[in-house]
Amino acid sequence: MNETPRILIIDDEEIVRDSCTQILMKKNYEIKTACNGMDGLELLKEFEPDLAFVDLKMPGISGFEVIEQIHAFDPTIVTIVITGFATVDSAVDAMKKGSYDFLPKPFTPDELRLITQRGLERRKFALEAITLRREKEMLREHFAAIVSHELKSPLGAVQTNLFVLADDLKDKLTEEQKEKFERLQSRIGELVKLINTWLRAISVDINRIRDQFGPICIKTVIEKAVENTQPHAIRKAIEIETSIAEDLKSVNGDEGTLVEAVVNITGNAVKYTRINGEVKIDVQEQGDEIVITVTDNGVGIAKEDIPHLFEDFYVGKAKTEGERRSGVGLAITRRIIEAHDGTISVESELGKGSTFAIHLPVSKG
């Protein structure tokens, strides 16, 4: 946002343009006006306002089209509709399409100042959010480089040399020494696996996933995910129960990544469920969506953790004995599901378990 906020006023009534200018010029604003939509859009390109007041009923192109083109030019520009009593319903429609608010005629100076201040605050927050997203992306890229070059490469070299050394000394080591070597190899293997998981979280390429799309049978996805998770469930004496509706429509997607997403959810359900517990997977077709729900009767999720659950590297308060947590599985899952134009949500209560729901659109082909 510019140090001096820029305001564009587009209205065919000269008295409205002049009164708005007179009221707002007492503040530290840079103001320009236009008497119709075409002139306003020409000013838009050179003036680049933070906020634009737009009259809906003007000669030439409509206020709706002006607002649409403003948002196409820069979606962070805040638009406020100026409207007469007879067009209040239209102003509400404009808000549904992205306008921030509307100012009904006649308005008082205080009403204009207040709505202007709120609109500029909205613009400021939007630009700050964009800056934060860019900074997060830069941190992601830097972190990927550090993990890959500063951690993965030397650790991989240590792992390789350790295997060679163990092989060279296998006839000279005592049983106790062999066990120590095995523990070292196991721990380093876990670290390498964790680093690969981090890199996977950072490098999930939405566009590359979409390049692989084709008709996918969800029943097959569930069966493969359960097969992958079953060994862990057996070790904890946890039963995975599936209920899959017959004659499900296919979804347009990538089977491998969808299996990974369901494995992450089901694996977590097993991880956070106590010994002799149960995990239920239900798949139904609801309207134009396939809905996959994974329910467990495990430790549950704290209320304050739920809003952050799908963020990168977030580890909640739930405890699991002997389980390593990377905090990236659910973040990967969210990106995979969103790549398939789907959504994922969770409902949970501490001590009573959790239910994750994946919604995927059915294939239109």
NUTIRO-337384 format. One record per atom (N, C-alpha, C): z, y, x; residue in one letter. Coordinates in steps of 0.001 Angstrom, whole numbers, padded with zeros to 6 digits, always signed. Layout:
<pts>
ZYXA...
</pts>
This chain:
<pts>
+000000-001196+000849M+000000+000000+000000M+000000+001239+000879M-000808+002240+000493N-000890+003464+001273N+000452+004193+001283N+000712+004957+002372E+001939+005746+002434E+002012+006717+001268E+000884+007331+000930T+000803+008166-000258T+000118+007362-001357T+000845+006977-002413P+000241+006155-003466P-000972+006834-004085P-002021+006052-004332R-003260+006575-004893R-003388+006140-006350R-003665+007100-007208I-003749+006832-008646I-005108+007296-009159I-005784+006398-009882L-007079+006703-010486L-006910+006753-012000L-007397+007827-012609I-007293+007996-014059I-008702+008018-014639I-009010+007047-015512I-010338+006936-016113I-010190+007114-017620I-010625+008247-018136D-010489+008558-019564D-011547+009588-019927D-012160+009435-021113D-013223+010359-021506D-012690+011658-022096D-011385+011748-022325E-010798+012980-022863E-010287+013844-021714E-010859+015013-021587E-010476+015906-020493E-009004+016278-020553E-008478+016480-021775I-007081+016886-021912I-006139+015802-021401I-006522+014535-021585V-005698+013427-021101V-005718+013401-019573V-006929+013557-018995R-007026+013535-017537R-006224+014683-016923R-006371+015878-017518D-005685+017053-016969D-004167+016945-017122D-003708+016472-018288S-002264+016387-018502S-001635+015345-017576S-002304+014200-017403C-001785+013174-016480C-001717+013726-015058C-002765+014435-014663T-002796+015009-013306T-001667+016008-013116T-001467+016908-014108Q-000428+017920-014015Q+000959+017301-013929Q+001185+016232-014700I+002501+015578-014712I+002765+014851-013400I+001747+014162-012873L+001957+013305-011707L+001831+014037-010376L+001165+015196-010378M+000953+015879-009111M+002259+016428-008516M+003318+016500-009322K+004606+016949-008814K+005229+015897-007894K+004760+014670-008026K+005194+013601-007129K+004249+013535-005929K+004602+012740-004956N+003772+012615-003757N+002670+011578-003995N+001762+011890-004955Y+000674+010986-005291Y-000667+011651-004963Y-001626+010830-004580E-003016+011296-004444E-003748+010848-005702E-004345+011788-006424I-004886+011493-007750I-006372+011847-007817I-007150+010941-008430K-008545+011235-008742K-008816+010804-010174K-009778+011482-010811T-010068+011193-012214T-011559+010955-012415T-011865+010235-013508A-013257+009976-013893A-013352+010034-015405A-014477+010543-015924C-014622+010718-017366C-015284+009525-018049C-015713+008537-017292N-016279+007316-017894N-016140+006149-016916N-016450+004957-017437G-016250+003752-016644G-017100+003676-015403G-018372+004063-015490M-019258+003981-014333M-018784+004882-013203M-018399+006130-013544D-017889+007040-012515D-016587+006515-011920D-015771+005915-012785G-014505+005358-012311G-014712+004233-011320G-015698+003377-011595L-015961+002259-010680L-016560+002745-009362L-017331+003828-009412E-017841+004412-008163E-016694+004945-007317E-015738+005616-007961L-014567+006121-007244L-013717+004983-006689L-013686+003885-007434L-012872+002733-007031L-013191+002291-005606L-014452+002222-005276K-014875+001686-003980K-014482+002590-002813K-014549+003903-003022E-014230+004825-001934E-012767+005241-001924E-012132+005231-003106F-010761+005717-003221F-009731+004606-002998F-010080+003367-003420E-009192+002204-003287E-007778+002522-003790E-007629+002736-005086P-006337+003136-005643P-005317+001995-005636P-004070+002395-005743D-002986+001420-005933D-002798+001125-007416D-003083+002126-008235L-002869+002004-009675L-003994+002722-010394L-004454+002147-011513A-005527+002771-012286A-005148+002810-013762A-005195+004009-014349F-005063+004170-015790F-006467+004099-016382F-006657+003253-017404V-007988+003050-017973V-007926+003173-019495V-008741+004077-020038D-008884+004190-021494D-009795+003068-021975D-009415+002407-023072L-010226+001286-023556L-011490+001752-024268L-011404+002866-025004K-012550+003313-025793K-013198+004511-025123K-014294+004232-024410M-015039+005272-023711M-016527+005046-023923M-017336+006092-023825P-018793+005887-023903P-019284+005078-022705P-020364+004354-022900G-020876+003524-021799G-020136+002194-021743G-019857+001735-020546I-019184+000437-020415I-017748+000546-020930I-017255-000531-021524S-015937-000513-022149S-014824-000540-021108S-013633-000149-021564G-012467-000216-020687G-012188-001634-020236G-012454-002624-021117F-012243-004025-020747F-013090-004397-019525F-014359-003983-019549E-015247-004316-018434E-014817-003592-017160E-014353-002348-017312V-013866-001595-016152V-012678-002315-015518V-011732-002747-016365I-010546-003452-015858I-010947-004748-015164I-011896-005457-015776E-012364-006722-015180E-012959-006487-013799E-013753-005418-013651Q-014373-005135-012357Q-013360-004615-011336Q-012347-003906-011798I-011282-003474-010894I-010567-004681-010316I-010222-005634-011168H-009515-006834-010702H-010405-007700-009821H-011721-007687-010098A-012640-008439-009237A-012718-007798-007858A-012659-006470-007815F-012701-005736-006545F-011423-005964-005740F-010269-005886-006414D-008975-006094-005755D-007949-006474-006822D-007599-007750-006906P-006679-008202-007965P-005271-007634-007858P-004944-007009-006730T-003594-006444-006597T-003503-005022-007159T-004656-004386-007458I-004606-003051-008063I-004001-003177-009457I-002988-002395-009733V-002308-002442-011025V-003086-001597-012023V-003447-002200-013160T-004150-001454-014208T-003229-001253-015402T-003240-000029-015921I-002467+000316-017105I-003432+000899-018130I-003371+000360-019344V-004298+000768-020396V-003758+002004-021110V-004624+002995-021266I-004318+004142-022120I-004966+003876-023474I-004187+003941-024543T-004717+003534-025839T-004184+004397-026963T-004986+004547-027997G-004542+005187-029231G-003896+004158-030138G-003286+004613-031210F-002584+003704-032127F-003501+002617-032661F-004745+002988-032948A-005671+002034-033569A-006094+000919-032624A-005853+001075-031335T-006316+000066-030373T-005159-000625-029645T-003971-000614-030238V-002820-001276-029614V-003073-002773-029454V-003668-003385-030476D-003962-004828-030382D-004904-005107-029210D-005873-004221-029010S-006796-004390-027884S-006066-004235-026557S-005088-003328-026522A-004303-003137-025299A-003517-004401-024965A-002982-005046-025995V-002267-006309-025775V-003220-007364-025226V-004441-007400-025760D-005452-008334-025238D-005737-008047-023766D-005791-006751-023419A-006031-006378-022020A-004903-006868-021122A-003676-006811-021610M-002539-007305-020825M-002629-008809-020619M-003103-009513-021626K-003278-010959-021487K-004304-011292-020414K-005218-010357-020155K-006271-010572-019158K-005922-009985-017792K-004675-009516-017659G-004243-009102-016325G-003746-007687-016179G-003903-006851-017216S-003358-005495-017114S-001836-005553-017122S-001230-004620-016413Y+000221-004629-016264Y+000936-004162-017525Y+000431-003092-018153D+001110-002517-019315D+000142-001591-020036D+000599-000997-021151F-000242-000004-021820F+000591+001223-022174F-000109+002359-022253L+000521+003641-022536L-000115+004210-023801L+000599+004185-024933P+000005+004663-026190P-000002+006187-026273P-001091+006711-026815K-001190+008144-027051K-000513+008477-028385K+000166+009630-028495P+000502+010567-027416P+001714+010060-026640P+001797+010413-025362F+002922+009970-024537F+003609+011192-023931F+004889+011008-023592T+005657+012105-023003T+005525+012053-021484T+005805+013162-020812P+005777+013156-019344P+006692+012099-018745P+007866+011922-019327D+008799+010917-018798D+008241+009507-018942D+007580+009224-020059E+006977+007905-020253E+005898+007650-019207E+005089+008672-018924L+004041+008528-017916L+004635+008309-016525L+005641+009111-016182R+006261+008969-014860R+006889+007577-014699R+007586+007105-015742L+008274+005818-015658L+007299+004663-015504L+006247+004659-016323I+005288+003553-016248I+004515+003587-014935I+004294+004790-014405T+003634+004924-013096T+004513+004359-011994T+005789+004703-012019Q+006719+004203-011005Q+006800+002687-011035Q+006892+002125-012228R+006982+000662-012359R+005693-000005-011899R+004557+000602-012236G+003276+000039-011804G+003125+000046-010294G+003548+001114-009648L+003467+001203-008185L+004421+000215-007515L+005578-000016-008130E+006506-001031-007599E+005869-002411-007700E+005166-002663-008807R+004471-003943-008985R+003425-004142-007891R+002679-003100-007609R+001658-003153-006554R+002306-003428-005191R+003426-002747-004910K+004128-002927-003648K+004575-004378-003479K+005142-004955-004540F+005606-006343-004470F+004439-007306-004264F+003302-007028-004914A+002120-007888-004765A+001616-007883-003332A+001564-006697-002711L+001100-006601-001322L+002090-007251-000367L+003383-007106-000641E+004398-007759+000202E+004282-009267+000122E+003985-009786-001077A+003827-011236-001238A+002637-011749-000438A+001534-010976-000436I+000352-011365+000338I+000677-011371+001826I+001405-010344+002285T+001797-010268+003697T+002660-011458+004087T+003598-011817+003222L+004478-012953+003508L+003687-014258+003580L+002700-014415+002680R+001875-015630+002715R+001075-015704+004005R+000548-014559+004449R-000207-014551+005711R+000694-014893+006885R+001893-014323+006891E+002836-014613+007976E+003220-016090+007975E+003399-016641+006787K+003744-018064+006685K+002609-018923+007231K+001372-018526+006920E+000217-019293+007403E+000117-019224+008922E+000398-018040+009491M+000381-017902+010948M+001468-018749+011590M+002654-018760+010981L+003738-019601+011492L+003349-021075+011438L+002670-021452+010346R+002221-022839+010208R+001272-023213+011346R+000334-022311+011638E-000640-022591+012695E+000039-022671+014061E+000959-021731+014327H+001670-021746+015605H+002537-023002+015728H+003189-023354+014627F+004042-024541+014644F+003218-025793+014910F+002038-025868+014294A+001170-027034+014513A+000790-027154+015983A+000477-026000+016612A+000099-026031+018028A+001268-026475+018897A+002469-025963+018585I+003655-026328+019373I+003970-027805+019222I+003965-028278+017982V+004280-029686+017723V+003278-030593+018403V+002001-030242+018298S+000952-031104+018833S+000953-031138+020356S+001026-029972+020990H+000857-029902+022440H+002176-029997+023209H+003229-029365+022679E+004490-029319+023416E+005401-030496+023133E+005202-031165+021998L+006074-032287+021644L+005332-033621+021618L+004244-033671+020850K+003573-034948+020650K+002976-035508+021938K+002297-034661+022706S+001624-035152+023911S+002598-035730+024942S+003650-034979+025342P+004573-035557+026333P+005346-036757+025790P+005682-036726+024497L+006415-037852+023922L+005537-039098+023878L+004251-038890+023593G+003325-040020+023610G+003200-040616+025005G+003221-039750+026031A+003151-040237+027413A+004394-041042+027761A+005559-040553+027329V+006819-041285+027574V+006765-042645+026894V+006292-042669+025648Q+006219-043922+024894Q+005309-044937+025601Q+004147-044476+026067T+003202-045369+026748T+003804-045937+028030T+004406-045060+028837N+004997-045518+030093N+006178-046450+029868N+006902-046229+028786L+008036-047089+028476L+007566-048500+028132L+006491-048587+027379F+005933-049905+027054F+005442-050607+028328F+004769-049856+029203V+004274-050446+030460V+005443-050923+031317V+006482-050089+031418L+007650-050440+032227L+008346-051673+031672L+008495-051744+030364A+009146-052898+029744A+008360-054173+030016A+007028-054055+030004D+006191-055227+030272D+006296-055647+031735D+006328-054665+032646D+006435-054967+034079D+007764-055645+034420D+008799-055270+033680L+010145-055752+034015L+010636-056876+033096L+009775-057394+032248K+010237-058350+031243K+010860-059618+031831K+010415-060007+033043D+010984-061216+033665D+012246-060923+034465D+012569-059620+034633K+013710-059247+035464K+014880-058686+034651K+014630-058363+033395L+015669-057745+032580L+016578-058777+031946L+017848-058402+031825T+018788-059239+031075T+018541-059019+029585T+019133-059884+028753E+018964-059738+027316E+019511-058398+026831E+020607-057969+027407E+021202-056686+027023E+020275-055531+027387E+019651-055613+028581Q+018722-054570+029011Q+017468-054555+028131Q+017007-055750+027742K+015843-055821+026853K+016140-055160+025506K+017356-055382+025000E+017751-054758+023729E+017774-053239+023847E+018237-052737+024996K+018258-051288+025213K+016833-050718+025249K+015918-051443+025908F+014528-051013+025938F+013941-050995+024523F+014259-052014+023745E+013749-052093+022379E+014265-050935+021530E+015553-050588+021736R+016126-049465+020987R+015454-048152+021394R+015202-047997+022706L+014511-046796+023180L+013106-046704+022579L+012394-047836+022604Q+011042-047848+022043Q+011063-047531+020548Q+012059-048074+019860S+012172-047835+018426S+012443-046370+018120S+013386-045762+018855R+013740-044355+018612R+012561-043421+018917R+011860-043691+020021I+010706-042859+020360I+009598-043045+019322I+009452-044284+018850G+008470-044537+017796G+008788-043746+016534G+010076-043654+016195E+010490-042883+015027E+010176-041392+015213E+010417-040893+016441L+010131-039487+016725L+008634-039194+016623L+007813-040084+017163V+006358-039914+017084V+005909-039933+015625V+006484-040835+014849K+006148-040920+013426K+006541-039635+012703K+007718-039100+013023L+008184-037861+012401L+007257-036700+012745L+006854-036606+014013I+005945-035535+014436I+004601-035661+013722I+004096-036896+013593N+002839-037097+012876N+002968-036681+011410N+004145-036923+010816T+004401-036511+009435T+004376-034999+009327T+005011-034313+010286W+004994-032847+010284W+003563-032329+010375W+002781-032914+011291L+001401-032476+011460L+000580-032746+010199L+000877-033844+009546R+000193-034175+008290R+000487-033114+007235R+001754-032687+007164A+002137-031669+006183A+001416-030361+006446A+001278-030024+007712I+000680-028748+008087I-000839-028764+007898I-001447-029923+008123S-002909-029964+008222S-003613-030507+006988S-002871-030728+005875V-003554-031197+004666V-004617-030180+004260V-005862-030602+004276D-006995-029705+004008D-007478-029953+002581D-007179-028979+001706I-007528-029124+000296I-009030-029324+000122I-009829-028533+000824N-011281-028634+000675N-011806-029984+001141N-011230-030498+002237R-011674-031799+002727R-011319-032905+001731R-010139-032786+001086I-009763-033766+000074I-010791-033757-001058I-011179-032565-001494R-012107-032459-002624R-013492-032991-002283R-013842-032968-001008D-015143-033508-000599D-015244-035010-000864D-014097-035676-000961Q-014083-037133-001142Q-014010-037546-002607Q-014042-036587-003546F-013773-036894-004951F-014820-037812-005583F-014328-038653-006483G-015155-039545-007271G-014291-040122-008372G-014859-040955-009271P-014066-041545-010358P-012990-042485-009789P-011744-042290-010224I-010613-043071-009708I-009883-043745-010861I-009566-045014-010671C-008764-045761-011643C-007280-045577-011293C-006534-044933-012178I-005124-044659-011901I-004304-045947-011806I-004672-046959-012555K-003949-048234-012479K-003996-048787-011060K-005150-048686-010412T-005287-049147-009030T-004423-048325-008093T-004383-047013-008318V-003551-046122-007499V-002087-046539-007588V-001612-046797-008806I-000208-047179-009009I+000081-048524-008344I-000814-049477-008515E-000608-050813-007933E-000515-050744-006412E-001374-049953-005791K-001345-049827-004331K-000085-049109-003866K+000347-048104-004622A+001560-047366-004257A+002787-048263-004351A+002851-049064-005406V+003986-049983-005577V+003987-051031-004468V+002812-051546-004139E+002708-052535-003063E+003223-051951-001748E+002921-050688-001507N+003360-050023-000281N+004869-049820-000265N+005456-049538-001424T+006881-049210-001512T+007754-050453-001675T+007165-051544-002123Q+007928-052746-002487Q+008846-053287-001385Q+008398-053356-000112P+009292-053908+000925P+010621-053157+001030P+010584-051819+000950H+011814-051026+001005H+012678-051313-000217H+012028-051442-001387A+012771-051727-002616A+013445-053095-002548A+012759-054076-001999I+013327-055423-001889I+014556-055416-000995I+014485-054674+000109R+015637-054607+001017R+016870-054030+000329R+016665-053160-000650K+017793-052547-001354K+018049-053198-002713K+017348-054300-002984A+017506-055021-004257A+017238-054096-005445A+016222-053241-005303I+015840-052310-006359I+014584-052827-007053I+014616-052872-008356E+013467-053336-009128E+012570-052150-009487E+011281-052276-009162I+010306-051258-009565I+009574-051778-010796I+009802-051134-011926E+009214-051561-013193E+008068-050618-013556E+006897-051159-013859T+005744-050320-014206T+005323-050550-015647T+004909-049480-016299S+004370-049546-017652S+003113-048673-017670S+001950-049330-017725I+000677-048615-017630I-000122-048858-018908I-000493-047790-019591A-001253-047906-020836A-002613-048550-020580A-003107-049241-021582E-004416-049890-021466E-005541-048866-021661E-006702-049177-021104D-007924-048392-021306D-007754-046911-020936D-007061-046668-019824L-006916-045293-019353L-008262-044758-018862L-008521-043498-019147K-009717-042866-018599K-009528-042657-017095K-010622-042543-016388S-010540-042303-014950S-010263-040823-014690S-009837-040537-013469V-009683-039148-013039V-010657-038901-011898V-011022-037644-011723N-011915-037285-010621N-011055-036945-009416N-011115-037797-008377G-010227-037547-007254G-010508-038423-006053G-009553-038430-005148D-009627-039216-003920D-008509-040244-003956D-008880-041517-003960E-007890-042581-004151E-006829-042589-003056E-007252-042442-001799G-006314-042540-000691G-005192-041518-000769G-005557-040255-001035T-004519-039223-001079T-003671-039336-002341T-004257-039792-003460L-003446-039983-004663L-002444-041115-004469L-002861-042171-003781V-001912-043246-003455V-000779-042690-002598V-001136-041860-001610E-000119-041250-000746E+000877-040422-001558E+000356-039655-002535A+001231-038816-003358A+002202-039666-004160A+001705-040746-004782V+002572-041603-005589V+003545-042375-004695V+003101-042770-003504V+003999-043432-002544V+005148-042503-002165V+004833-041237-001922N+005894-040285-001559N+006938-040176-002658N+006484-040081-003915I+007410-039952-005040I+008204-041254-005238I+007485-042381-005248T+008148-043668-005468T+009066-044017-004308T+008623-043718-003085G+009453-043973-001920G+010750-043177-001960G+010659-041918-002386N+011865-041106-002534N+012788-041688-003602N+012183-042154-004710A+012990-042746-005778A+013777-043942-005259A+013113-044779-004461V+013802-045936-003866V+014856-045472-002863V+014492-044497-002038K+015400-043993-001005K+016698-043465-001605K+016584-042729-002718Y+017752-042072-003286Y+018416-042861-004413Y+017964-044103-004609T+018595-044978-005594T+019511-045961-004883T+020674-046180-005455R+021648-047069-004833R+021185-048518-004912R+021785-049362-004089I+021476-050796-004080I+021649-051364-005487I+020723-052245-005878N+020695-052876-007201N+020315-051897-008319N+019746-050751-007959G+019305-049795-008974G+017923-050145-009491G+017307-049193-010192E+015969-049446-010727E+015128-048181-010695E+013824-048388-010547V+012848-047301-010563V+011783-047667-011590V+011481-046736-012479K+010491-046990-013525K+009289-046057-013346K+008100-046656-013405I+006857-045880-013342I+006127-046059-014662I+005864-044932-015333D+005193-044980-016628D+003910-044148-016544D+002815-044725-017031V+001524-044018-017001V+000935-044022-018401V+000688-042813-018923Q+000141-042667-020262Q-000971-041633-020257Q-001837-041730-021254E-002864-040718-021448E-002408-039793-022572E-002300-038507-022253Q-001851-037527-023247Q-002890-036421-023350Q-003661-036451-024439G-004731-035465-024595G-005769-035612-023499G-005984-034552-022732D-006967-034567-021648D-006317-034815-020295D-005135-035400-020291E-004412-035624-019038E-003908-037054-018916E-003815-037496-017681I-003080-038711-017346I-001719-038262-016827I-000652-038778-017416V+000703-038386-017027V+001407-039573-016378V+001802-039379-015118I+002529-040402-014363I+003970-039927-014210I+004917-040702-014710T+006327-040345-014528T+007018-041424-013699T+007808-040986-012745V+008589-041884-011892V+010057-041523-012103V+010806-042460-012644T+012203-042220-012999T+013116-043159-012222T+014194-042620-011678D+015190-043460-010986D+016575-043154-011529D+017524-044031-011224N+018918-043796-011617N+019777-043588-010375N+019200-042789-009441G+019841-042575-008145G+020814-041414-008124G+020910-040775-006950V+021944-039767-006725V+021633-038445-007405V+020372-038212-007788G+020014-036969-008446G+019823-035819-007467G+019433-034669-008010I+019120-033483-007205I+019961-032316-007709I+020560-031578-006775A+021363-030417-007152A+020480-029362-007822A+021031-028688-008810K+020287-027688-009571K+019688-026616-008666K+020450-026199-007644E+019966-025136-006762E+018865-025620-005818E+018722-026939-005645D+017677-027473-004771D+016316-027561-005460D+016319-027712-006790I+015081-028004-007518I+013988-026950-007296I+014285-025626-007346P+013202-024647-007150P+012536-024715-005775P+013226-025305-004777H+012702-025331-003401H+012182-026714-002994H+012219-027649-003924L+011999-029051-003582L+010626-029327-002979L+009607-028561-003404F+008242-028823-002949F+007818-027905-001812F+008780-027214-001187E+008489-026348-000062E+008473-027150+001238E+007699-026669+002220D+007611-027350+003506D+008975-027407+004187D+009339-028591+004699F+010519-028813+005533F+011838-028538+004811F+011798-028492+003455Y+013059-028276+002735Y+013773-029607+002561Y+015022-029654+002973V+015851-030853+002824V+017036-030478+001951V+017145-031126+000802G+018217-030812-000138G+019550-031393+000277G+020511-031295-000647K+021874-031700-000344K+022138-033181-000587K+021221-033853-001286A+021443-035272-001584A+021535-036074-000294A+022484-037005-000232K+022724-037801+000973K+022186-039210+000797K+021564-039732+001850T+021125-041126+001870T+021583-041744+003174T+022239-042861+003065E+022780-043508+004258E+021674-044120+005095E+021635-043714+006374G+020697-044311+007316G+019246-043960+007070G+018966-042962+006214E+017584-042588+005905E+017229-041287+006625E+016146-041294+007389R+015664-040075+008047R+014841-039270+007049R+015080-037961+007001R+014356-037100+006065R+013615-036011+006834R+012320-035894+006562S+011524-034880+007258S+011366-033605+006440S+011555-033697+005118G+011419-032517+004281G+009984-032094+004039G+009014-032995+004237V+007613-032606+004036V+006884-033492+003028V+007452-034629+002661G+006767-035558+001760G+006391-034932+000435G+007330-034217-000171L+007058-033606-001473L+006114-032410-001346L+006182-031712-000212A+005251-030596+000009A+003820-031124+000111A+003634-032237+000826I+002314-032865+000920I+001846-033303-000465I+002763-033928-001214T+002433-034416-002554T+001970-033273-003449T+002695-032151-003419R+002313-031006-004251R+000899-030543-003919R+000581-030434-002623R-000748-029960-002243R-001836-030953-002668R-001540-032240-002570I-002518-033248-002999I-002771-033150-004497I-001695-033049-005277I-001840-032969-006732I-002569-031692-007136I-002241-030573-006500E-002917-029315-006814E-004397-029371-006432E-004718-030108-005365A-006125-030285-004983A-006893-031020-006065A-006178-031825-006859H-006794-032561-007968H-006681-031790-009287H-006372-030483-009179D-006215-029618-010362D-005114-030107-011286D-004107-030749-010704G-002983-031244-011479G-001713-030463-011198G-000631-030914-011811T+000675-030291-011599T+001718-031377-011385T+002815-030995-010738I+003929-031912-010537I+005219-031173-010829I+006141-031827-011504S+007415-031205-011865S+008525-032234-011765S+009764-031764-011827V+010896-032671-011708V+012019-032228-012626V+012698-033202-013204E+013934-032978-013947E+014983-033896-013341E+016170-033361-013116S+017186-034168-012447S+018581-033665-012762S+019535-034576-012594E+020945-034247-012752E+021730-035040-011714E+022601-034358-011011L+023386-035027-009974L+024137-036228-010537L+024010-037336-009820G+024715-038548-010208G+024034-039363-011282G+022943-038834-011881K+022300-039540-012985K+020831-039863-012731K+020288-039406-011611G+018913-039746-011287G+017930-038612-011532G+016656-038925-011312S+015600-037911-011381S+014354-038482-012048S+013556-037587-012616T+012255-037959-013169T+011208-036981-012647T+010228-037497-011928F+009099-036701-011455F+007910-036976-012382F+007207-035918-012756A+006052-036058-013637A+004811-035452-012975A+003766-036271-012864I+002471-035822-012331I+001479-035758-013473I+000838-034598-013663H-000187-034429-014693H-001543-034254-013997H-002484-035129-014324L-003830-035069-013760L-004861-034985-014866L-005836-034088-014757P-006881-034024-015810P-007779-035250-015752P-008154-035747-016919V-009063-036898-016962V-010458-036439-016550V-011238-037367-016047S-012595-037041-015602S-013456-036686-016797S-014238-035613-016673K-015101-035166-017763K-016478-035821-017693K-016720-036531-016603G-018027-037163-016437G-018202-038401-017269G
</pts>
